[in-house]
Amino acid sequence: MSIKLYQRNKVWHYRGTVAGRRLRGTCKTTDKNQAALKVAELEVSERKRRPDGPQENLTFAQAALVYRDAGKSERFLEPIEDYLKDTLVKDIKPKTIQTMAMKLFEHCSGASRNRLAIIPAQAIINFAAENELCQRIRVKRFKEDTKEKPFATLEWVRTFMKQASPQLGAYAMFMFLTGARPTEALEADIDLPGRTALLHESKIGHERRAHLPAMLVTAIANLPKSNRPLFFYYNIEDLRDTWDRAVERAKIQRLTPHCCRHGFITGLLRRGIDVKTTAWLADMTVETLVKTYAHAIKDRTLTNVLTDEPDAIADLSVPEGRKTSGEPAHDI
């Protein structure tokens, strides 16, 4: 039997059985509509307490499907779905997710483990919790290295290009001048006459257009003609090996392809482009840009810009007739 409403001294009460449990109490209101709403919420809550309710049977794979169906970002989901798949969400503890992160990304930094495993796994479970399918979870993140990441400069890219193949050199310049991620650059659709490139973030099905500066158009236009994609490599390991050998030949600081994206962002900021615009051009949030990509110019003399004057030292010579000791000076 379901819950029934009845009135006593104008106040509405309820009684009945839901999922085998007898319930009885007061709605604490004389408004029948409010009482009915409270009873409806109570029934839903009690049914979810059943041994065979959604909180008891929800698997991580099912929770992930709910997350995907809602149009949430699918980036980084596949590895953690494969790892947790049929595990019941109620059995997933914070330690479960931390262990998963260490096993899947054994050689990665704490920041990478947080980004690739803990954040997406927690997002899936907590989204299911918002839909009243399970309980929320809080997972302690790994300690992140606060060391500033190196970034490429135009001078670095030009030196690299002299020791790299034309294709690899153009690839480096492409990332530096468009802010493309390494994988986005490999899959870019380039329109030289229109001086644009369509960048695909395949993991989340997201696309954006980037402008091609004249220098980059020239570098791409001079590449040998081929039926293959512009920046073609059989796998990412092959690309990294070829990249590292070119860096060694150039005898320059060892940077990864992703450092070119860092250089794009840092270069814009240091040329006066505001943070919000730079974040838009780089396809990221302002928070991520400031936390991960922005690099301080550690030069204390920059405060001279407040005076709008040349960095000239004022004449601090002591006028003739003045003492230079700490004693008061007297006119002669």
N, C-alpha and C positions, 0 to 999 in steps of 0.2 A: 504494500500500500504506500502511496506517496504522502507527502506532508499535506495536512489539512489546516486551513485557517479557521479560527473561531474567535469570537469577541467576548471579552469579560470586562465589565465596567468601562465600556467604550474603547478599551485597549485591545489590540489584536494579539493573539497568541497562536502557536502552532503545535502540532503533534503528528506523529506518523513514523513510518519506518523507511529508511533509505539504505540500500545495499546491506540489508540484514541488521541494521543498527536502529534502535528505537530512539527517536528524538522528541524533545518536548521543551518548550520555552516561550518567552515573550518577545514580541517584535518591538516593544517599547514605543509604539506609535498608535495613534487613532486613525491614521490615514491608511485605508485599505491598499491603495496602490503601492505605497512605500513598504507595507508589510509583505505584499506579494513579491516585490523585488527582492527583499531580504531573504524570503523563503527560497526563491529561485536560486540565489547565490549560494545558499546553504546546501541545497540539493547537489549543485555542481561540485561544491567542495567535498561533500561526503562521498560522492560517486568516485572521485579521484583518489579516495583513500582505500578503495577496494583492492584486494590482493591482485586482481587481474586488470587494474586500471592502468592508464598510460604511464604513470610514474614508475610502475613496476616492470613494464615491458618495453619501454622505449630504448632502442639501440642507438649507438652513435651514428650509424649509417642512416637511420630514419631521421634523426635530428638534423644531420647534414643535408638531407633531401628537403626538409622544411626550410632550411636556411637558403638553399639554392633556389627553391621555388619562389621565395620572397624577393628574388632579384639581388641578393647580396653578393658581394665580391667572391668569386671562386678561386682567387689567387691563393696559392699555397695549400689548397684543400686536399688534393689527391693523395699525397704521401700520408697525411694523418688519417684520412679516411681508410686507406688500405691497412694502416696499422691498427686502428681501433675498431673498425667496421662493425662486427656483431656484438661488441662489448656493450652491456647494458649501461646506460648513462648513470643510473643510480649506483653502479659499482665503480664509476670513474672518480678517483680522488685526485687532489692536487698532485700528489706524488706520482700517480699514474701518468699524468701529462708531462711532468718533469722528466720522468724516466724515458718516455717516448721521445722527447726532444733530444736527450743525450744519445739515444740509440740511432735515431734517424740522422742526426747532424753531429756526429761524434767529433769531427774535426773543425766545426764551426765555432765562432766566438759566441759569447753570451748574448750579444745583441742579435746575432743571426738566429740563435735558437728561440729567442723571444719572438722575433718577427715571423719565423717560418713555422713554428709549432705552437708555442704557448698562446699567442694572441689569437690565431684563427680557431684553435680548439676551444678556447674559452668563449670566443664569440658565438660559436655554434651552440654550445650548451646553454649559454645565457639567453640566446634568442629563443631557444625552445622553452626556457623558463618564462620568458615574457608571454609566451603563448600557453602558459599554465600546463606544460607537458612534463616538467621536471623541476628540480631545485637549482638555484643559481650556484655557481662555483667561483671561487677566488683562488688563483694560482700565483704563488710567489715567483717572480721572474728572476732570471739569472742576472748576476752582476754584469753591467756593461762597461767596457773599456772606454774611458773618456778621452783617450788619446786622439788628437786631431788627425783626420785622414789626409794624406797628401793629395794634391790636385795638379793636373796638368796645366801648362801655360801654352800660349801660341808658340813661343820659342821652343819649348819641349817637343811639341807636335812637329814642328818643322825639322828639328834635328832628327827625330824618329823617322820621318818620311824619307830622309836621305839614305837610311840604312834598311828600309823596309821595301817590300815589293810595292809597285804602284797601287795595287788593289788594297793592300793592308794599310798603306799610308793614307789613302783616301778614306778608309774606314775610320782611322783615328781622327782625322780632321772632321769627318761627318759627325762623330759623337761630340767632339769639342765645340763645333759651331751650331749644333742643333739641340744638344742636351739629351740626345737619344740614349736609352739604356743599351748595353751591348746586344741583347737579344732583339730589341726593337730595330737597331741599325741593320742587323742581318736580314730582317724581313721587310725592310722599308720599300715602299713603292715610290719611285722617284720620278718627278716630272720636271725635267731640266728646263724646257721652254717656260713653264710656269713658275720656276724657281721655288718649288715646294716638294715636300716629301710627306707621304702618308705613313705614319708610324703605328704599328699594331702592337698592343700589349696582349698577346695571345692568351695568357692565362686568365684574364678577366674579360676578354672580348671587347676591349676598349681601344679606340682609335683617336688620333689627333694629328693635326697638320703642323709641319715645321717649315720655317723659311730657310732658303738656301742662300747664304751670302755669295757674292761674286767669286771670291777666292775658292769656295767649295764647288761651285758650278764648274769652274775651270779645271779643278783637280779631277772631277768625275768625268767631264767631257773628254779628257785626255787619256782615259783608261782604254786598254785594248778591248775591242769588240768581242762579245762572247754571248753564247746562248744561255749561259748559266745566270742565276741571280747575281746582281752586282757584287755583293760581298758574300762569296760562296765559300763555305767550309763544311767538310763532312761531319765534323762534330766539334763541340766547344773545346775539347782537349787539344785537338789539332790547332785550333786558333790560338790557344794560350801558348803552346810550345813555339809556334812561329813568331808570336808577339814577343816572347821573352828573348828569343835569339836576336831579334832586331834591336831590342833594348840593349843587350850586351854589346852588339857591334857598334851602336851609337855611343856607348860609354856615358850614358845619362842615368839619372835616378830611376830606379826600378819602379815603375808604376803599372797598374793593371788597366785594362780597357775602361773599367768603370771610373777611373780617375779622370778621364776626359770629360765625363758628365759633371764631376765635381768642379773641373776647371771652367766649364760653361757657366755654372751657377755662380761660382766665386768671381769670375770675370765680370759678369753682369752687375753683381752687387758693388764691386769696387769701381765700376764706371758710373755709379750713381743711379742705376735702375732700382726702383723701390722693391722691397721684399715681396709684396703681394703680387706685383707684376712678374717678378722673377719666378715665384712659385707657380704662377699660371703658365709661364713659358716652359717650365720644367715638368709640368704635370704632377704636382705634389701639393701637399698642404703647407701653409706657412709654418706650422709647428714643426713638421719634419724638416723643412729647409733650415730653420734656425738651429734645431737640435743636432742635425747630422751633417749638413752641407756648408753652413756658413763658417767662414774662417776669419778670426780677428786679425786686424793689421796691428801687430804689436810694436807700435811706434808712439812713444809718449809725446813727441813733438807735434803730433797731429792737432793738439789743442790750439796751435797757432792759428788755425782756421777761424777761430772765434773772433779774432781781431781784424780779419780781412787785411792784414798788413804783411809785408815781407818778414822773413825770420831774421830780423836785424837785432843785434844786441844794443841795448840802450847805453849811452855814454855814462858810465858810473864813476868817472874820475872825480877825485875830490878837488873842489875849487881851491885855488891858491889862497893861503891864509887859513885853511881849515886843518884841524888835526885829524889824524886817521886813527887815533886810539879811541877807546870807549869813553874818554873824558869829554866834558862839554867843550865846545870850541868857543874861543873869544875873538872878537874882531881886534885887529891890531891898530 
